[in-house]
Amino acid sequence: MTQNTSRTNKTILVNGLKKMGLALACMFLGPTFLHLALTNREKPLYIPLLIVGFIICGLALFFAFKGLKTILDSMFKKQ
């Protein structure tokens, strides 16, 4: 009798955790840049900080979904 059990692929899991760590860093940096931009509306860096803040917030969402998909693939995808 052979059991056909799938095991977690450790290298893919580590890649997914790295992406989730990057998403966590972006989740803190994005709102920080947005707060800096919105509290200094008179400064000349208002628009660039606002744009960078929105881009980093978008990257946080992207890396969170990509990391979660990678982690789930490492656990449930057939080899």
N, CA, C and O atoms as a Tripos MOL2 file, in Angstrom:
@<TRIPOS>MOLECULE
protein
  316   315    79     0     0
PROTEIN
NO_CHARGES

@<TRIPOS>ATOM
      1 N           0.8220   -1.1810    0.0000 N.3       1 MET1
      2 CA          0.0000    0.0000    0.0000 C.3       1 MET1
      3 C           0.8680    1.2470    0.0000 C.2       1 MET1
      4 O           1.8030    1.3750    0.7900 O.2       1 MET1
      5 N           0.5450    2.1450   -0.8860 N.am      2 THR2
      6 CA          1.2680    3.4150   -0.9080 C.3       2 THR2
      7 C           0.3100    4.5460   -0.5840 C.2       2 THR2
      8 O          -0.8290    4.5830   -1.0480 O.2       2 THR2
      9 N           0.7980    5.4440    0.2100 N.am      3 GLN3
     10 CA         -0.0130    6.6010    0.5310 C.3       3 GLN3
     11 C           0.3980    7.7490   -0.3630 C.2       3 GLN3
     12 O           1.5850    8.0190   -0.5470 O.2       3 GLN3
     13 N          -0.5760    8.4080   -0.9070 N.am      4 ASN4
     14 CA         -0.3110    9.5350   -1.7810 C.3       4 ASN4
     15 C          -0.6110   10.8180   -1.0130 C.2       4 ASN4
     16 O          -1.6260   11.4740   -1.2490 O.2       4 ASN4
     17 N           0.2710   11.1610   -0.1040 N.am      5 THR5
     18 CA          0.0770   12.3780    0.6800 C.3       5 THR5
     19 C           1.0040   13.4590    0.1490 C.2       5 THR5
     20 O           2.1520   13.2020   -0.2150 O.2       5 THR5
     21 N           0.4860   14.6490    0.1170 N.am      6 SER6
     22 CA          1.3230   15.7590   -0.3310 C.3       6 SER6
     23 C           1.9050   16.4510    0.8910 C.2       6 SER6
     24 O           1.2530   16.5890    1.9270 O.2       6 SER6
     25 N           3.1240   16.8720    0.7420 N.am      7 ARG7
     26 CA          3.8080   17.5640    1.8270 C.3       7 ARG7
     27 C           4.0480   19.0030    1.4200 C.2       7 ARG7
     28 O           4.0250   19.3520    0.2400 O.2       7 ARG7
     29 N           4.2780   19.8190    2.4190 N.am      8 THR8
     30 CA          4.5400   21.2300    2.1580 C.3       8 THR8
     31 C           5.9250   21.3990    1.5510 C.2       8 THR8
     32 O           6.9130   20.8790    2.0700 O.2       8 THR8
     33 N           5.9820   22.1210    0.4650 N.am      9 ASN9
     34 CA          7.2510   22.4320   -0.1760 C.3       9 ASN9
     35 C           7.8790   23.5980    0.5930 C.2       9 ASN9
     36 O           7.3730   24.7190    0.5510 O.2       9 ASN9
     37 N           8.9710   23.3290    1.2860 N.am     10 LYS10
     38 CA          9.5690   24.3120    2.1990 C.3      10 LYS10
     39 C          10.1270   25.5320    1.4610 C.2      10 LYS10
     40 O          10.0170   26.6530    1.9580 O.2      10 LYS10
     41 N          10.7220   25.3290    0.2890 N.am     11 THR11
     42 CA         11.3130   26.4780   -0.4110 C.3      11 THR11
     43 C          10.2360   27.4420   -0.9040 C.2      11 THR11
     44 O          10.4120   28.6580   -0.8400 O.2      11 THR11
     45 N           9.1330   26.9020   -1.3900 N.am     12 ILE12
     46 CA          8.0370   27.7670   -1.8310 C.3      12 ILE12
     47 C           7.3960   28.4490   -0.6320 C.2      12 ILE12
     48 O           6.9840   29.6060   -0.7270 O.2      12 ILE12
     49 N           7.3060   27.7520    0.4890 N.am     13 LEU13
     50 CA          6.7490   28.3370    1.7060 C.3      13 LEU13
     51 C           7.6100   29.5130    2.1760 C.2      13 LEU13
     52 O           7.0750   30.5490    2.5700 O.2      13 LEU13
     53 N           8.9210   29.3620    2.1390 N.am     14 VAL14
     54 CA          9.8180   30.4430    2.5550 C.3      14 VAL14
     55 C           9.6650   31.6420    1.6240 C.2      14 VAL14
     56 O           9.6710   32.7840    2.0820 O.2      14 VAL14
     57 N           9.5280   31.3950    0.3240 N.am     15 ASN15
     58 CA          9.3060   32.5000   -0.6140 C.3      15 ASN15
     59 C           8.0030   33.2300   -0.3050 C.2      15 ASN15
     60 O           7.9470   34.4580   -0.3760 O.2      15 ASN15
     61 N           6.9660   32.4900    0.0320 N.am     16 GLY16
     62 CA          5.6940   33.1030    0.3920 C.3      16 GLY16
     63 C           5.7960   33.9260    1.6690 C.2      16 GLY16
     64 O           5.2030   35.0000    1.7730 O.2      16 GLY16
     65 N           6.5470   33.4210    2.6370 N.am     17 LEU17
     66 CA          6.7200   34.1690    3.8830 C.3      17 LEU17
     67 C           7.5330   35.4390    3.6670 C.2      17 LEU17
     68 O           7.2910   36.4510    4.3240 O.2      17 LEU17
     69 N           8.5010   35.3920    2.7470 N.am     18 LYS18
     70 CA          9.2590   36.5990    2.4140 C.3      18 LYS18
     71 C           8.3530   37.6540    1.7880 C.2      18 LYS18
     72 O           8.4640   38.8400    2.0990 O.2      18 LYS18
     73 N           7.4570   37.2190    0.9070 N.am     19 LYS19
     74 CA          6.5260   38.1530    0.2860 C.3      19 LYS19
     75 C           5.5810   38.7440    1.3230 C.2      19 LYS19
     76 O           5.2360   39.9230    1.2470 O.2      19 LYS19
     77 N           5.1600   37.9350    2.2890 N.am     20 MET20
     78 CA          4.2940   38.4490    3.3470 C.3      20 MET20
     79 C           5.0420   39.4380    4.2380 C.2      20 MET20
     80 O           4.4540   40.4100    4.7110 O.2      20 MET20
     81 N           6.3250   39.2010    4.4720 N.am     21 GLY21
     82 CA          7.1310   40.1510    5.2360 C.3      21 GLY21
     83 C           7.2790   41.4730    4.5080 C.2      21 GLY21
     84 O           7.2290   42.5390    5.1210 O.2      21 GLY21
     85 N           7.4600   41.4000    3.2010 N.am     22 LEU22
     86 CA          7.5350   42.6150    2.3890 C.3      22 LEU22
     87 C           6.2000   43.3600    2.4120 C.2      22 LEU22
     88 O           6.1720   44.5900    2.4570 O.2      22 LEU22
     89 N           5.1060   42.6180    2.3810 N.am     23 ALA23
     90 CA          3.7900   43.2390    2.4580 C.3      23 ALA23
     91 C           3.6000   43.9270    3.8110 C.2      23 ALA23
     92 O           3.0190   45.0100    3.8810 O.2      23 ALA23
     93 N           4.0840   43.3050    4.8780 N.am     24 LEU24
     94 CA          3.9660   43.9090    6.2030 C.3      24 LEU24
     95 C           4.7510   45.2130    6.2890 C.2      24 LEU24
     96 O           4.2810   46.1880    6.8740 O.2      24 LEU24
     97 N           5.9410   45.2270    5.7080 N.am     25 ALA25
     98 CA          6.7360   46.4610    5.6980 C.3      25 ALA25
     99 C           6.0170   47.5540    4.9030 C.2      25 ALA25
    100 O           5.9980   48.7140    5.3150 O.2      25 ALA25
    101 N           5.4300   47.1840    3.7750 N.am     26 CYS26
    102 CA          4.6970   48.1630    2.9690 C.3      26 CYS26
    103 C           3.4400   48.6520    3.6790 C.2      26 CYS26
    104 O           3.0160   49.7910    3.4830 O.2      26 CYS26
    105 N           2.8400   47.7880    4.5080 N.am     27 MET27
    106 CA          1.6390   48.1840    5.2490 C.3      27 MET27
    107 C           1.9460   49.2640    6.2920 C.2      27 MET27
    108 O           1.0590   50.0270    6.6720 O.2      27 MET27
    109 N           3.1730   49.3290    6.7450 N.am     28 PHE28
    110 CA          3.5460   50.3890    7.6650 C.3      28 PHE28
    111 C           4.0650   51.6260    6.9330 C.2      28 PHE28
    112 O           3.7710   52.7540    7.3290 O.2      28 PHE28
    113 N           4.8350   51.4130    5.8690 N.am     29 LEU29
    114 CA          5.4310   52.5430    5.1530 C.3      29 LEU29
    115 C           4.3990   53.3670    4.3750 C.2      29 LEU29
    116 O           4.4640   54.5970    4.3730 O.2      29 LEU29
    117 N           3.4640   52.7060    3.7270 N.am     30 GLY30
    118 CA          2.4780   53.4130    2.9080 C.3      30 GLY30
    119 C           1.6550   54.4250    3.6920 C.2      30 GLY30
    120 O           1.6260   55.6000    3.3250 O.2      30 GLY30
    121 N           0.9860   54.0030    4.7620 N.am     31 PRO31
    122 CA          0.2260   54.9770    5.5560 C.3      31 PRO31
    123 C           1.1070   56.0470    6.2090 C.2      31 PRO31
    124 O           0.6540   57.1690    6.4340 O.2      31 PRO31
    125 N           2.3550   55.7070    6.5120 N.am     32 THR32
    126 CA          3.2600   56.7170    7.0760 C.3      32 THR32
    127 C           3.5220   57.8210    6.0610 C.2      32 THR32
    128 O           3.4660   59.0040    6.3970 O.2      32 THR32
    129 N           3.8070   57.4360    4.8170 N.am     33 PHE33
    130 CA          4.0140   58.4410    3.7780 C.3      33 PHE33
    131 C           2.7440   59.2490    3.5200 C.2      33 PHE33
    132 O           2.8080   60.4600    3.3080 O.2      33 PHE33
    133 N           1.5940   58.5830    3.5390 N.am     34 LEU34
    134 CA          0.3380   59.3100    3.3400 C.3      34 LEU34
    135 C           0.1010   60.3130    4.4590 C.2      34 LEU34
    136 O          -0.3370   61.4350    4.2030 O.2      34 LEU34
    137 N           0.3840   59.9240    5.6890 N.am     35 HIS35
    138 CA          0.2180   60.8320    6.8240 C.3      35 HIS35
    139 C           1.1700   62.0200    6.7070 C.2      35 HIS35
    140 O           0.7780   63.1600    6.9570 O.2      35 HIS35
    141 N           2.4160   61.7550    6.3290 N.am     36 LEU36
    142 CA          3.3760   62.8470    6.1480 C.3      36 LEU36
    143 C           2.9170   63.8120    5.0540 C.2      36 LEU36
    144 O           3.0580   65.0270    5.1910 O.2      36 LEU36
    145 N           2.3750   63.2720    3.9840 N.am     37 ALA37
    146 CA          1.9350   64.1270    2.8800 C.3      37 ALA37
    147 C           0.7130   64.9440    3.2770 C.2      37 ALA37
    148 O           0.6380   66.1340    2.9710 O.2      37 ALA37
    149 N          -0.2340   64.3230    3.9470 N.am     38 LEU38
    150 CA         -1.4880   65.0120    4.2470 C.3      38 LEU38
    151 C          -1.3620   66.0040    5.3980 C.2      38 LEU38
    152 O          -2.2100   66.8860    5.5340 O.2      38 LEU38
    153 N          -0.3380   65.8860    6.2220 N.am     39 THR39
    154 CA         -0.1680   66.8650    7.2940 C.3      39 THR39
    155 C           0.6810   68.0520    6.8490 C.2      39 THR39
    156 O           0.7450   69.0530    7.5630 O.2      39 THR39
    157 N           1.3270   67.9720    5.7010 N.am     40 ASN40
    158 CA          2.1580   69.0610    5.1840 C.3      40 ASN40
    159 C           1.7000   69.4540    3.7890 C.2      40 ASN40
    160 O           2.4530   69.3210    2.8240 O.2      40 ASN40
    161 N           0.4830   69.9330    3.6820 N.am     41 ARG41
    162 CA         -0.0620   70.2680    2.3580 C.3      41 ARG41
    163 C           0.6020   71.4870    1.7250 C.2      41 ARG41
    164 O           0.5500   71.6500    0.5060 O.2      41 ARG41
    165 N           1.2160   72.3330    2.5180 N.am     42 GLU42
    166 CA          1.8210   73.5420    1.9760 C.3      42 GLU42
    167 C           3.2350   73.2960    1.4360 C.2      42 GLU42
    168 O           3.7630   74.1230    0.6940 O.2      42 GLU42
    169 N           3.8300   72.2000    1.7930 N.am     43 LYS43
    170 CA          5.2170   71.9030    1.3970 C.3      43 LYS43
    171 C           5.2870   71.5130   -0.0800 C.2      43 LYS43
    172 O           4.2990   71.0440   -0.6460 O.2      43 LYS43
    173 N           6.4470   71.7030   -0.7020 N.am     44 PRO44
    174 CA          6.5630   71.3560   -2.1270 C.3      44 PRO44
    175 C           6.5770   69.8500   -2.3920 C.2      44 PRO44
    176 O           6.3380   69.4300   -3.5240 O.2      44 PRO44
    177 N           6.8490   69.0300   -1.3800 N.am     45 LEU45
    178 CA          6.8770   67.5780   -1.5810 C.3      45 LEU45
    179 C           5.5210   66.9130   -1.3270 C.2      45 LEU45
    180 O           5.4490   65.6910   -1.1970 O.2      45 LEU45
    181 N           4.4610   67.6970   -1.2560 N.am     46 TYR46
    182 CA          3.1310   67.1550   -0.9720 C.3      46 TYR46
    183 C           2.6980   66.1330   -2.0240 C.2      46 TYR46
    184 O           2.3210   65.0130   -1.6800 O.2      46 TYR46
    185 N           2.7500   66.5040   -3.2820 N.am     47 ILE47
    186 CA          2.2870   65.6170   -4.3560 C.3      47 ILE47
    187 C           3.1800   64.3860   -4.5020 C.2      47 ILE47
    188 O           2.6500   63.2790   -4.5960 O.2      47 ILE47
    189 N           4.5210   64.5230   -4.5270 N.am     48 PRO48
    190 CA          5.3410   63.3040   -4.6440 C.3      48 PRO48
    191 C           5.1600   62.3370   -3.4720 C.2      48 PRO48
    192 O           5.1210   61.1240   -3.6750 O.2      48 PRO48
    193 N           5.0490   62.8590   -2.2500 N.am     49 LEU49
    194 CA          4.8340   61.9700   -1.0980 C.3      49 LEU49
    195 C           3.4810   61.2770   -1.1810 C.2      49 LEU49
    196 O           3.3540   60.1060   -0.8220 O.2      49 LEU49
    197 N           2.4760   61.9950   -1.6530 N.am     50 LEU50
    198 CA          1.1420   61.4130   -1.7980 C.3      50 LEU50
    199 C           1.1600   60.2820   -2.8280 C.2      50 LEU50
    200 O           0.5650   59.2270   -2.6080 O.2      50 LEU50
    201 N           1.8360   60.5050   -3.9370 N.am     51 ILE51
    202 CA          1.9220   59.4810   -4.9830 C.3      51 ILE51
    203 C           2.6900   58.2630   -4.4810 C.2      51 ILE51
    204 O           2.2630   57.1270   -4.6900 O.2      51 ILE51
    205 N           3.8230   58.4970   -3.8210 N.am     52 VAL52
    206 CA          4.6240   57.3860   -3.2880 C.3      52 VAL52
    207 C           3.8290   56.6110   -2.2390 C.2      52 VAL52
    208 O           3.8990   55.3820   -2.1940 O.2      52 VAL52
    209 N           3.0800   57.3130   -1.4000 N.am     53 GLY53
    210 CA          2.2630   56.6400   -0.3860 C.3      53 GLY53
    211 C           1.2130   55.7270   -1.0010 C.2      53 GLY53
    212 O           1.0180   54.6010   -0.5450 O.2      53 GLY53
    213 N           0.5340   56.2160   -2.0390 N.am     54 PHE54
    214 CA         -0.4760   55.3860   -2.6990 C.3      54 PHE54
    215 C           0.1540   54.1890   -3.4080 C.2      54 PHE54
    216 O          -0.4120   53.0960   -3.4050 O.2      54 PHE54
    217 N           1.3140   54.3900   -4.0110 N.am     55 ILE55
    218 CA          1.9970   53.2750   -4.6900 C.3      55 ILE55
    219 C           2.4070   52.2100   -3.6770 C.2      55 ILE55
    220 O           2.2350   51.0170   -3.9260 O.2      55 ILE55
    221 N           2.9470   52.6370   -2.5400 N.am     56 ILE56
    222 CA          3.3720   51.6690   -1.5220 C.3      56 ILE56
    223 C           2.1680   50.9320   -0.9280 C.2      56 ILE56
    224 O           2.2600   49.7410   -0.6320 O.2      56 ILE56
    225 N           1.0490   51.6240   -0.7510 N.am     57 CYS57
    226 CA         -0.1680   50.9470   -0.2620 C.3      57 CYS57
    227 C          -0.6610   49.9140   -1.2770 C.2      57 CYS57
    228 O          -1.1060   48.8300   -0.9000 O.2      57 CYS57
    229 N          -0.5790   50.2520   -2.5560 N.am     58 GLY58
    230 CA         -0.9460   49.2860   -3.5940 C.3      58 GLY58
    231 C          -0.0110   48.0900   -3.6180 C.2      58 GLY58
    232 O          -0.4460   46.9550   -3.8140 O.2      58 GLY58
    233 N           1.2760   48.3480   -3.4180 N.am     59 LEU59
    234 CA          2.2400   47.2460   -3.3620 C.3      59 LEU59
    235 C           1.9880   46.3470   -2.1530 C.2      59 LEU59
    236 O           2.2070   45.1380   -2.2240 O.2      59 LEU59
    237 N           1.5330   46.9280   -1.0500 N.am     60 ALA60
    238 CA          1.2180   46.1250    0.1390 C.3      60 ALA60
    239 C           0.1000   45.1380   -0.1800 C.2      60 ALA60
    240 O           0.1770   43.9670    0.1940 O.2      60 ALA60
    241 N          -0.9300   45.6050   -0.8660 N.am     61 LEU61
    242 CA         -2.0210   44.7050   -1.2490 C.3      61 LEU61
    243 C          -1.5350   43.6300   -2.2210 C.2      61 LEU61
    244 O          -1.8750   42.4560   -2.0800 O.2      61 LEU61
    245 N          -0.7380   44.0430   -3.2070 N.am     62 PHE62
    246 CA         -0.2300   43.0960   -4.2010 C.3      62 PHE62
    247 C           0.6060   42.0030   -3.5430 C.2      62 PHE62
    248 O           0.3890   40.8180   -3.7940 O.2      62 PHE62
    249 N           1.5710   42.4020   -2.6930 N.am     63 PHE63
    250 CA          2.4430   41.4160   -2.0710 C.3      63 PHE63
    251 C           1.6920   40.5400   -1.0650 C.2      63 PHE63
    252 O           2.0470   39.3770   -0.8790 O.2      63 PHE63
    253 N           0.6640   41.0830   -0.4200 N.am     64 ALA64
    254 CA         -0.1150   40.2700    0.5120 C.3      64 ALA64
    255 C          -0.8570   39.1580   -0.2330 C.2      64 ALA64
    256 O          -0.8210   38.0010    0.1860 O.2      64 ALA64
    257 N          -1.5250   39.5020   -1.3320 N.am     65 PHE65
    258 CA         -2.2390   38.4840   -2.0940 C.3      65 PHE65
    259 C          -1.2750   37.4930   -2.7520 C.2      65 PHE65
    260 O          -1.5320   36.2890   -2.7750 O.2      65 PHE65
    261 N          -0.1650   38.0080   -3.2860 N.am     66 LYS66
    262 CA          0.8110   37.1390   -3.9340 C.3      66 LYS66
    263 C           1.4470   36.1860   -2.9090 C.2      66 LYS66
    264 O           1.6340   35.0030   -3.1930 O.2      66 LYS66
    265 N           1.7740   36.6990   -1.7320 N.am     67 GLY67
    266 CA          2.3660   35.8710   -0.6820 C.3      67 GLY67
    267 C           1.4020   34.8160   -0.1740 C.2      67 GLY67
    268 O           1.7880   33.6680    0.0420 O.2      67 GLY67
    269 N           0.1440   35.2040    0.0170 N.am     68 LEU68
    270 CA         -0.8540   34.2350    0.4810 C.3      68 LEU68
    271 C          -1.0670   33.1360   -0.5480 C.2      68 LEU68
    272 O          -1.1980   31.9660   -0.1890 O.2      68 LEU68
    273 N          -1.1030   33.5030   -1.8320 N.am     69 LYS69
    274 CA         -1.2620   32.4990   -2.8820 C.3      69 LYS69
    275 C          -0.0590   31.5570   -2.9160 C.2      69 LYS69
    276 O          -0.2180   30.3500   -3.1010 O.2      69 LYS69
    277 N           1.1410   32.1060   -2.7380 N.am     70 THR70
    278 CA          2.3460   31.2810   -2.7430 C.3      70 THR70
    279 C           2.3610   30.3130   -1.5720 C.2      70 THR70
    280 O           2.7360   29.1510   -1.7290 O.2      70 THR70
    281 N           1.9550   30.7880   -0.3970 N.am     71 ILE71
    282 CA          1.9030   29.9150    0.7820 C.3      71 ILE71
    283 C           0.8840   28.7980    0.5810 C.2      71 ILE71
    284 O           1.1550   27.6420    0.9060 O.2      71 ILE71
    285 N          -0.2810   29.1400    0.0490 N.am     72 LEU72
    286 CA         -1.2950   28.1120   -0.1860 C.3      72 LEU72
    287 C          -0.8590   27.1300   -1.2580 C.2      72 LEU72
    288 O          -1.1640   25.9410   -1.1610 O.2      72 LEU72
    289 N          -0.1500   27.6000   -2.2820 N.am     73 ASP73
    290 CA          0.3760   26.6920   -3.3050 C.3      73 ASP73
    291 C           1.4010   25.7360   -2.7270 C.2      73 ASP73
    292 O           1.4720   24.5750   -3.1290 O.2      73 ASP73
    293 N           2.1980   26.2260   -1.7780 N.am     74 SER74
    294 CA          3.2080   25.3370   -1.1970 C.3      74 SER74
    295 C           2.5770   24.2360   -0.3690 C.2      74 SER74
    296 O           3.1780   23.1750   -0.2040 O.2      74 SER74
    297 N           1.3890   24.4560    0.1510 N.am     75 MET75
    298 CA          0.7370   23.4390    0.9830 C.3      75 MET75
    299 C          -0.1760   22.5050    0.1980 C.2      75 MET75
    300 O          -0.2070   21.3020    0.4580 O.2      75 MET75
    301 N          -0.9210   23.0550   -0.7640 N.am     76 PHE76
    302 CA         -1.9780   22.2620   -1.3770 C.3      76 PHE76
    303 C          -1.7520   21.8850   -2.8350 C.2      76 PHE76
    304 O          -2.4810   21.0450   -3.3610 O.2      76 PHE76
    305 N          -0.7850   22.4660   -3.4930 N.am     77 LYS77
    306 CA         -0.5670   22.1570   -4.9070 C.3      77 LYS77
    307 C           0.1250   20.8160   -5.0580 C.2      77 LYS77
    308 O           1.0660   20.5050   -4.3280 O.2      77 LYS77
    309 N          -0.3430   20.0320   -5.9990 N.am     78 LYS78
    310 CA          0.2600   18.7360   -6.2720 C.3      78 LYS78
    311 C           1.6100   18.9200   -6.9370 C.2      78 LYS78
    312 O           1.7660   19.8030   -7.7810 O.2      78 LYS78
    313 N           2.5720   18.1170   -6.5780 N.am     79 GLN79
    314 CA          3.9230   18.2120   -7.1320 C.3      79 GLN79
    315 C           3.9850   17.5470   -8.4860 C.2      79 GLN79
    316 O           5.0430   17.5240   -9.1150 O.2      79 GLN79
@<TRIPOS>BOND
     1     1     2 1
     2     2     3 1
     3     3     4 2
     4     3     5 am
     5     5     6 1
     6     6     7 1
     7     7     8 2
     8     7     9 am
     9     9    10 1
    10    10    11 1
    11    11    12 2
    12    11    13 am
    13    13    14 1
    14    14    15 1
    15    15    16 2
    16    15    17 am
    17    17    18 1
    18    18    19 1
    19    19    20 2
    20    19    21 am
    21    21    22 1
    22    22    23 1
    23    23    24 2
    24    23    25 am
    25    25    26 1
    26    26    27 1
    27    27    28 2
    28    27    29 am
    29    29    30 1
    30    30    31 1
    31    31    32 2
    32    31    33 am
    33    33    34 1
    34    34    35 1
    35    35    36 2
    36    35    37 am
    37    37    38 1
    38    38    39 1
    39    39    40 2
    40    39    41 am
    41    41    42 1
    42    42    43 1
    43    43    44 2
    44    43    45 am
    45    45    46 1
    46    46    47 1
    47    47    48 2
    48    47    49 am
    49    49    50 1
    50    50    51 1
    51    51    52 2
    52    51    53 am
    53    53    54 1
    54    54    55 1
    55    55    56 2
    56    55    57 am
    57    57    58 1
    58    58    59 1
    59    59    60 2
    60    59    61 am
    61    61    62 1
    62    62    63 1
    63    63    64 2
    64    63    65 am
    65    65    66 1
    66    66    67 1
    67    67    68 2
    68    67    69 am
    69    69    70 1
    70    70    71 1
    71    71    72 2
    72    71    73 am
    73    73    74 1
    74    74    75 1
    75    75    76 2
    76    75    77 am
    77    77    78 1
    78    78    79 1
    79    79    80 2
    80    79    81 am
    81    81    82 1
    82    82    83 1
    83    83    84 2
    84    83    85 am
    85    85    86 1
    86    86    87 1
    87    87    88 2
    88    87    89 am
    89    89    90 1
    90    90    91 1
    91    91    92 2
    92    91    93 am
    93    93    94 1
    94    94    95 1
    95    95    96 2
    96    95    97 am
    97    97    98 1
    98    98    99 1
    99    99   100 2
   100    99   101 am
   101   101   102 1
   102   102   103 1
   103   103   104 2
   104   103   105 am
   105   105   106 1
   106   106   107 1
   107   107   108 2
   108   107   109 am
   109   109   110 1
   110   110   111 1
   111   111   112 2
   112   111   113 am
   113   113   114 1
   114   114   115 1
   115   115   116 2
   116   115   117 am
   117   117   118 1
   118   118   119 1
   119   119   120 2
   120   119   121 am
   121   121   122 1
   122   122   123 1
   123   123   124 2
   124   123   125 am
   125   125   126 1
   126   126   127 1
   127   127   128 2
   128   127   129 am
   129   129   130 1
   130   130   131 1
   131   131   132 2
   132   131   133 am
   133   133   134 1
   134   134   135 1
   135   135   136 2
   136   135   137 am
   137   137   138 1
   138   138   139 1
   139   139   140 2
   140   139   141 am
   141   141   142 1
   142   142   143 1
   143   143   144 2
   144   143   145 am
   145   145   146 1
   146   146   147 1
   147   147   148 2
   148   147   149 am
   149   149   150 1
   150   150   151 1
   151   151   152 2
   152   151   153 am
   153   153   154 1
   154   154   155 1
   155   155   156 2
   156   155   157 am
   157   157   158 1
   158   158   159 1
   159   159   160 2
   160   159   161 am
   161   161   162 1
   162   162   163 1
   163   163   164 2
   164   163   165 am
   165   165   166 1
   166   166   167 1
   167   167   168 2
   168   167   169 am
   169   169   170 1
   170   170   171 1
   171   171   172 2
   172   171   173 am
   173   173   174 1
   174   174   175 1
   175   175   176 2
   176   175   177 am
   177   177   178 1
   178   178   179 1
   179   179   180 2
   180   179   181 am
   181   181   182 1
   182   182   183 1
   183   183   184 2
   184   183   185 am
   185   185   186 1
   186   186   187 1
   187   187   188 2
   188   187   189 am
   189   189   190 1
   190   190   191 1
   191   191   192 2
   192   191   193 am
   193   193   194 1
   194   194   195 1
   195   195   196 2
   196   195   197 am
   197   197   198 1
   198   198   199 1
   199   199   200 2
   200   199   201 am
   201   201   202 1
   202   202   203 1
   203   203   204 2
   204   203   205 am
   205   205   206 1
   206   206   207 1
   207   207   208 2
   208   207   209 am
   209   209   210 1
   210   210   211 1
   211   211   212 2
   212   211   213 am
   213   213   214 1
   214   214   215 1
   215   215   216 2
   216   215   217 am
   217   217   218 1
   218   218   219 1
   219   219   220 2
   220   219   221 am
   221   221   222 1
   222   222   223 1
   223   223   224 2
   224   223   225 am
   225   225   226 1
   226   226   227 1
   227   227   228 2
   228   227   229 am
   229   229   230 1
   230   230   231 1
   231   231   232 2
   232   231   233 am
   233   233   234 1
   234   234   235 1
   235   235   236 2
   236   235   237 am
   237   237   238 1
   238   238   239 1
   239   239   240 2
   240   239   241 am
   241   241   242 1
   242   242   243 1
   243   243   244 2
   244   243   245 am
   245   245   246 1
   246   246   247 1
   247   247   248 2
   248   247   249 am
   249   249   250 1
   250   250   251 1
   251   251   252 2
   252   251   253 am
   253   253   254 1
   254   254   255 1
   255   255   256 2
   256   255   257 am
   257   257   258 1
   258   258   259 1
   259   259   260 2
   260   259   261 am
   261   261   262 1
   262   262   263 1
   263   263   264 2
   264   263   265 am
   265   265   266 1
   266   266   267 1
   267   267   268 2
   268   267   269 am
   269   269   270 1
   270   270   271 1
   271   271   272 2
   272   271   273 am
   273   273   274 1
   274   274   275 1
   275   275   276 2
   276   275   277 am
   277   277   278 1
   278   278   279 1
   279   279   280 2
   280   279   281 am
   281   281   282 1
   282   282   283 1
   283   283   284 2
   284   283   285 am
   285   285   286 1
   286   286   287 1
   287   287   288 2
   288   287   289 am
   289   289   290 1
   290   290   291 1
   291   291   292 2
   292   291   293 am
   293   293   294 1
   294   294   295 1
   295   295   296 2
   296   295   297 am
   297   297   298 1
   298   298   299 1
   299   299   300 2
   300   299   301 am
   301   301   302 1
   302   302   303 1
   303   303   304 2
   304   303   305 am
   305   305   306 1
   306   306   307 1
   307   307   308 2
   308   307   309 am
   309   309   310 1
   310   310   311 1
   311   311   312 2
   312   311   313 am
   313   313   314 1
   314   314   315 1
   315   315   316 2
@<TRIPOS>SUBSTRUCTURE
     1 MET1         2 RESIDUE 1 A MET
     2 THR2         6 RESIDUE 1 A THR
     3 GLN3        10 RESIDUE 1 A GLN
     4 ASN4        14 RESIDUE 1 A ASN
     5 THR5        18 RESIDUE 1 A THR
     6 SER6        22 RESIDUE 1 A SER
     7 ARG7        26 RESIDUE 1 A ARG
     8 THR8        30 RESIDUE 1 A THR
     9 ASN9        34 RESIDUE 1 A ASN
    10 LYS10       38 RESIDUE 1 A LYS
    11 THR11       42 RESIDUE 1 A THR
    12 ILE12       46 RESIDUE 1 A ILE
    13 LEU13       50 RESIDUE 1 A LEU
    14 VAL14       54 RESIDUE 1 A VAL
    15 ASN15       58 RESIDUE 1 A ASN
    16 GLY16       62 RESIDUE 1 A GLY
    17 LEU17       66 RESIDUE 1 A LEU
    18 LYS18       70 RESIDUE 1 A LYS
    19 LYS19       74 RESIDUE 1 A LYS
    20 MET20       78 RESIDUE 1 A MET
    21 GLY21       82 RESIDUE 1 A GLY
    22 LEU22       86 RESIDUE 1 A LEU
    23 ALA23       90 RESIDUE 1 A ALA
    24 LEU24       94 RESIDUE 1 A LEU
    25 ALA25       98 RESIDUE 1 A ALA
    26 CYS26      102 RESIDUE 1 A CYS
    27 MET27      106 RESIDUE 1 A MET
    28 PHE28      110 RESIDUE 1 A PHE
    29 LEU29      114 RESIDUE 1 A LEU
    30 GLY30      118 RESIDUE 1 A GLY
    31 PRO31      122 RESIDUE 1 A PRO
    32 THR32      126 RESIDUE 1 A THR
    33 PHE33      130 RESIDUE 1 A PHE
    34 LEU34      134 RESIDUE 1 A LEU
    35 HIS35      138 RESIDUE 1 A HIS
    36 LEU36      142 RESIDUE 1 A LEU
    37 ALA37      146 RESIDUE 1 A ALA
    38 LEU38      150 RESIDUE 1 A LEU
    39 THR39      154 RESIDUE 1 A THR
    40 ASN40      158 RESIDUE 1 A ASN
    41 ARG41      162 RESIDUE 1 A ARG
    42 GLU42      166 RESIDUE 1 A GLU
    43 LYS43      170 RESIDUE 1 A LYS
    44 PRO44      174 RESIDUE 1 A PRO
    45 LEU45      178 RESIDUE 1 A LEU
    46 TYR46      182 RESIDUE 1 A TYR
    47 ILE47      186 RESIDUE 1 A ILE
    48 PRO48      190 RESIDUE 1 A PRO
    49 LEU49      194 RESIDUE 1 A LEU
    50 LEU50      198 RESIDUE 1 A LEU
    51 ILE51      202 RESIDUE 1 A ILE
    52 VAL52      206 RESIDUE 1 A VAL
    53 GLY53      210 RESIDUE 1 A GLY
    54 PHE54      214 RESIDUE 1 A PHE
    55 ILE55      218 RESIDUE 1 A ILE
    56 ILE56      222 RESIDUE 1 A ILE
    57 CYS57      226 RESIDUE 1 A CYS
    58 GLY58      230 RESIDUE 1 A GLY
    59 LEU59      234 RESIDUE 1 A LEU
    60 ALA60      238 RESIDUE 1 A ALA
    61 LEU61      242 RESIDUE 1 A LEU
    62 PHE62      246 RESIDUE 1 A PHE
    63 PHE63      250 RESIDUE 1 A PHE
    64 ALA64      254 RESIDUE 1 A ALA
    65 PHE65      258 RESIDUE 1 A PHE
    66 LYS66      262 RESIDUE 1 A LYS
    67 GLY67      266 RESIDUE 1 A GLY
    68 LEU68      270 RESIDUE 1 A LEU
    69 LYS69      274 RESIDUE 1 A LYS
    70 THR70      278 RESIDUE 1 A THR
    71 ILE71      282 RESIDUE 1 A ILE
    72 LEU72      286 RESIDUE 1 A LEU
    73 ASP73      290 RESIDUE 1 A ASP
    74 SER74      294 RESIDUE 1 A SER
    75 MET75      298 RESIDUE 1 A MET
    76 PHE76      302 RESIDUE 1 A PHE
    77 LYS77      306 RESIDUE 1 A LYS
    78 LYS78      310 RESIDUE 1 A LYS
    79 GLN79      314 RESIDUE 1 A GLN
